[in-house]
Amino acid sequence: MASERSVFQISGPTHLTQVDWGCAHHRRSVAASLVQGVYVLENDRQQNRPEHEALAPAWWEFFHFQLFRKLVDDADLSIFGAVYEFKHPSSVQNPSISSAPRYVLAFRGTMTRPDSFARDLELDIHFIQHGLHTTSRFEIAMQAVRNLASATGSSKIWLAGHSLGSALATLAGKNMAKAGILIESFFFNPPFVSAPIEKINDKKLKQGLRIAGSFITAGLALAMKDRGGRSAETFTALSVWVPKLFVNPSDYICSEYVGYFQHREKMEKMGIGHVERIATQHSIGGLILGAFGKECDPIHLLPSADLTVNLSPSPDLRTAHGIHQWWRPDLNLRRTHHLYREQDRLLG
């Protein structure tokens, strides 16, 4: 039987003997592997592995990264993120090296291991309730992003996250974008706070529910415009930031992103795009919180995105939601680019 160490070492993108930093597939695979490195870091910690037996380094050393800093949650001392620094050896020639990041900030998602599950679940609930920005874990992550951007500049930084880690990274990226600092971002299986309408097989029913939802949300937004909620100006300001989203339609946690962006185009074609331009900026839960005077900026609502959908079959939810799918070389992917268009900004 193979040892645990060998299983971890051979399960990553071993097909990448040399990274082409200009290739979207290679960049995706590296980002996903660095996120996996955070999972393994926390697993090493919980298993009390000595440094010479640690399994995590294989996930970043293969790509010539070094662990610059661990990000530790002050509530349970779990490792939820890592800052990696790229240290490419001068002896290895790579013509695409100028396109590589200098630093990557990566964040893991929820783990079911006993030493971290309770805290991770607490953060999941905060996300659903639009309160992730109030947590100490986010503050630690945000400060790390700000410090790197200030010291290095945003052009050589990547943000990467999976599931809950994607939510943390999205919130950090949005905050930086509001300040005019755009960071290249890779969000794997990012959670979307909504009923899983995308999983409905009846296309007419699905479209009807989406249209009804848009009218209800837009109506509430107009009725409560003087009582809190997101401003169109803030949403428009974020439109120049185009994070990369990686979604599996069989994963109900993130599949709504497929419908979220497709629905905008359908509403435009139907001649009622003005309704969707209001609805896409708001969530009903966020509007209700805003009505009670609570600051609320739903993390999952994005004006622009580079959306990659994995159309390869997934036997179960575990596979569909897993980070491991994103470094496979044989994926059937569909990639679409969604920009919050100039006419949307003028009319919305």
N, C-alpha and C positions, 0 to 999 in steps of 0.2 A: 504493500500500500504506500502511496506517495505520502511524504511528510507534509505537515501543515505549511511549512515554509515553501516547499516546492510548488504546492497548489497555488499559493498566493503569487509566486513569481511567474508562473506560466499562464495565469488567467487574464493578464492584461494584454495590451496591444503589441504582442511580440512581433507582429508583422512590420512594425515601424523600425526597421534597422537604422534608418536615418530620417529625421523629421524634415519635411518640406514645410517650412513655416508660412509659406504663402498658400498652402493647400487647406481648404476649409475642412476636409475630412481629417487631416492630421491635427489641425488645431483643436477640433472637437475632441479627438481621442486623447490628446494631452491634457486638456482641461478636465475631462471626465476622470482620467487617471489620478490627477492631483487631488480631486475631490475624494476619490476612493482612498487616497493616502491619509486623509483626515479620519475617515472611518477606521482605518487600520491603526492609526496612532492611538485613538481612544480604546480600541480593542487591546492593543499592546499594554496600555496603562491599566486596564481592568484585569488583565491576565498577569500583571506584575512581571512582565518579561524584562530581563536585563537588556542593556543596550546592545550587546553583541548578539542577542537572539531576536531582536526586534524585527518584525516583518514589514513594517511601514516603509523604511527607506527605499526598498526596491521600487516603490511606486513613483518616486521622484528622481532618484539617482539615475535611472535608466534614460531619462531625458535631460540629464545634466543640470538638475536643480538641486539646491541645498535648502534645508529647513532653516529659515531665517528666524521664525518665531512661532510658538504655539499660542493659540488663542484659547484661554481657559475661562469657563463660566464660574463666576465667583460664588454661585449658589450651591453647586455640587462638585466643583473642581474638575468637571469633565472637560475634555478637549473638544471644542466644537468647530474650530477653524485652524487654519495655518497660513502663514505667509512664507512663500517660497521665493528664493532668489535664483535667477538663472546664472550659471557659471559654466559657460561652454569652454572646453579645453582648447587652447590654441593649436594643439596638435591635430585636431579633428577639423577638416575642411567642410564647410557647409555654406554654399552660396546664398542661401535664404536667411542667413542668421540675422540680418538687419530687421527682419519682420518678427523676430521673437520678442516676447515681453521680457522686461527686466525683473519684474515681480508679479506673482500671482497670489491673490487672496482667495482661498478656497474654504467653503463651509459645508459641513456634512448635514444630513437630515436626521430624522428621528431614529434612534437605535432602541432595540427591545431589550438590551442587556440591562440587568438590574441596577447597576450603579449610575445609569444615566436616563433610564426610561421615564421616571417620574418627572424630572425636570424638562425633558424633551416634550412630554405630553402637555405639561403646563404651558410651554411655549406654543404648541400647536393650538391650544385653546385661545391663547392671546391673539394668535393670527386670525382665527375664525371670528373673534370679537373685535377685530380691527385695533388691537392694542399692542401689537408687537413693538411699536416704537417706544413704549413705556418701560421695556424690560432692560435689565442690566446687561444681558447678553448682546442685545442690539447696540447698546452704548459702547461696549467693548469693541464690537465689530466696526462701528461707525468711526470710532477714534482711530483704529488701525488704518482704515481707508483714508481718512483725512491726513494722517501723518505721512503716509506713503506718497499721496498725491502732492503734498506740500514739499516733500524732500526730493521727489523724483520727477514729478510731472505726470499727468494722466496718460500721456501717449504710450508709455511703456509699462502700463499696469493692466492686468486682467482681473476681473471679478468672476468667480465661478461658484456654483452651489447646486445642491441637489435637494429637492423636496423642501423641507423646512429651511435648509441652507439656502435654497434659491429665494425663498421669501426674505430672509435676512439680507442677501446680496441685492435683491431687487430694491428693497427699501433704502439700502445704502447708496445704490446707484442712482435712484431717483433723487435723493437728497443732494448728491453731488451735481446731478444734471440741473437741478433748480438753481444752483450757483454757477452754472455755465461750464462745469467740468464734466466732460464726457469720458466714460471709461468703457473699454471694450468688455462685454459681459457675456457669459455662457451660463444659462439657467436650464438645468436638467429637471424635467418633471416638475415644473413650478406649480404650486397649488393655486387653484382658482376657487374663490368662495362663491359657490352657486350650486343650485340643483343640477345634477348631471344630465341636462337636456340632450347633450350630444349623443348620449347612449340610446336615445329613442330611435327605433328603426323606422317608424312611420314618418316619412319626410314632410308630409302635409301637416301632421300634428306638431312636429318639431318646429316647423316654420311658423305655424300659428301661435305656438307658445312664445316663441322669440319675439314676434311682432307685438303680441299683447304685452309682454314684459317690457318692451321698449316704450310703448305708450304709457304704461303705468309709471315706469321709472322717470320718464321725461315729464309727465304730469306732476309727480311729486316734487321733482327738482324745481320746476317753475313755481309751484305753490309755496315752496319753502326757501326760495332764493334769498330771502332776507333773514333767514334763520339758520345760517350755517351751510355746510356742504362744500364741495369742491368748486373752485372758480374756473371758468373757461380759460382765463389767462394762464393759470398754473398748468393746466392740461396742455395748452398750446406750447408753452415754454419747454415742456418735456418732449415734444414731438421730434426734436433733432437728435435725441438719444435713441438709438436703435439696438436694443439688446437682442441677443440670439437666444431664442427659446427652442427647447428640444422636447417634443411632446409625443406621447404614445396614445392613440385614440382608444386603446383598450384600458387605459388607466383613468378611472373616473376622477382622480385627484387633479389631473391637469388637462383632461380632454376638452374641457369647455373653451380653452383657448382657440381650438379649431373653429368652433361656431362663433366665438366672440369676434374674430376678424372677418370670417366669411359673411356674417350677418350684416356687417357694415356695407359691404359691396352690394348685397341683395337689396337692402333698403334704398340705396342710391338708385339702382336700376328700376325700383318700383316707384320712384318719384317722391319718397318720403324720407329722404336722407337727413332732412333737417331734424326729424324726430330722433333718429339714431345719433346724430351729432351731439345731442343733449344727453341721451340715455347712456352713451358709451363712457361718459365722464363720471357716472354715478353708480352706486349700488343702493338698493333699498335699505339695507342694513346701515350703510354709512349715512344716508339721509336721515334716518330715524335718530341715530346718535347725534348728528348735527343739530337736529331739532331740539335736543335736550342740552345743547350747549357744549357737547363733547367734541374735541378736535378729532377729526376722522379723515384720513386719506387712504382709502382702500388700496392696499399694496398691489393687488392683482390687476388693476385697471391701467393699461398702458396705451398711449396714443400710437406708438410705432413699434414695430418688431420685425426681426428676421426669423420667420417661423419654419422650423424643420419638423416634419411629422414622420414618425417611424411606421411605415405601412407593413412591415414584416410581421408575420403571425406571432402572437404571444399566447402561450398555453394557459397562463393564469395571471392574476393581478400582481403577484410578486415579481414575475418576469417583466410585465408591462411597466411597473413602477421602478424597477431596479436601475441603478447607475451602470451596471455591467453592460447593458445593451449598447451603450453609446460609443464604445470603442471597437465594436465588431466591424470588420471590413466588408461584410456581405449584406449590409442593410439595404432595404428598399425604402428610400427616403424621398419625400416630396418637400421641396423648399419654396416658400413664397415670401415676398417682401411686402410689408404693409407700412405705408407712411401715412400719417395724418396730413392729408393733402391741403394745399394752400386755400382751396375753396372752402374746405371744412373749417379752417381757421377763421375765415372771413364771415362765414354764415353761422358757425356754431356758437 
